[in-house]
């Protein structure tokens, strides 16, 4: 599964998570498919994010 991060408005069916003061929102389908723990890593050198889930390959944007 390939994941991406985007700025978007929250819908009523989305799941919202607050991590260290930053709000993350997953659509209902993705929230059902992904299992915690997820790790979101920001690389300031490339201004990019990576989403890591144990046992899965890395997705980034």
C-alpha positions, 0 to 999 in steps of 0.5 A: 500500500502506498501512503501519502500525506496531504493537507485536507479538511477533516470529514465526519468519518475520518479518524483524528490522532494528536501526536506531540501537538500535531493533528493527523487525520486518516480516512475511514478506509485507511484507518481500518487497514493500518495497524498501530504503531505507525511512525511518521518521520520528517526529513527537513533536508528533503522536506519530505515525510515517510510513513513506516509500519512494522512489517511493511515497506516504506511509503513517502512523499 
